[in-house]
């Protein structure tokens, strides 16, 4: 049993962020190192994200102030996009993790002043601001290729909003206001349902994102 588990683990593709921004795909017989972005001055990445099949990787380093998106093409990693954030180097302005939408065409990031989306059209990635403000968490909403924002208002209330982009601008699809104590939320894999507790931590409520 142990040997079967060990073989299964070796056969599994594992993506790890190492010093200098290295990715280590581990296969049954070989170990290959692919360097997709090199930050020799700053060391390891602050945040990493991959699309569903692992062929697109987004990296961020807090000292470089840039989000970089690379794609695996014919066995080699190609840099497709560099989005520089206008904040002082070293500041804690990006709250990891970076998160891709379900179809991999949008990358969402939470900064200290806004939620941003970096969207792919053809071979070009373009940054847009979903909403300005300080938030505690974000979560992609799969069925709409949108994003949910979560905020503790500091007065015993919590705000959960779902944003989508049906045409050219981001709009609020749904707003959920919660009153009470500690609150948390979770979104189903298909994005249809959002589950929160009622603020007291003793019961939960389910919301539909339509």
LINURDA-V87275 format. One record per backbone hydrogen bond with DSSP energy under -0.5 kcal/mol. CO is the residue of the C=O (numbers start at 1). NH is the residue of the N-H. If there is no record, write none. Layout:
# LINURDA-V87275
CO_NH, CO_NH
This chain:
# LINURDA-V87275
1_5, 2_6, 3_7, 4_8, 5_9, 6_10, 7_11, 8_12, 12_14, 14_16, 16_18, 16_24, 18_21, 21_36, 21_37, 22_18, 23_25, 23_34, 24_26, 25_27, 25_32, 30_27, 32_25, 32_34, 33_35, 34_23, 34_36, 37_39, 39_42, 39_43, 47_60, 49_58, 51_54, 55_72, 56_51, 57_70, 58_49, 59_68, 60_46, 60_47, 61_64, 61_65, 61_66, 62_90, 65_85, 66_61, 66_68, 67_83, 68_59, 69_80, 69_81, 70_57, 71_73, 71_78, 73_76, 76_73, 78_71, 81_69, 82_84, 83_67, 85_87, 88_91, 91_93, 93_95, 93_112, 94_96, 99_108, 101_104, 105_120, 106_101, 107_118, 108_99, 109_111, 109_116, 110_95, 113_133, 114_111, 114_116, 115_130, 115_131, 116_109, 117_119, 117_128, 118_107, 119_121, 119_126, 121_123, 121_124, 124_121, 126_119, 128_117, 128_130, 131_115, 133_135, 137_150, 139_148, 140_142, 141_144, 141_145, 141_146, 142_145, 146_141, 147_163, 148_139, 149_161, 150_136, 150_137, 151_153, 151_159, 156_180, 157_153, 158_178, 159_151, 160_176, 161_149, 161_163, 162_173, 162_174, 163_147, 164_171, 169_167, 171_164, 171_173, 174_162, 176_160, 178_158, 184_197, 186_195, 188_191, 190_143, 192_209, 193_188, 194_207, 195_186, 196_205, 199_181, 203_198, 205_196, 207_194
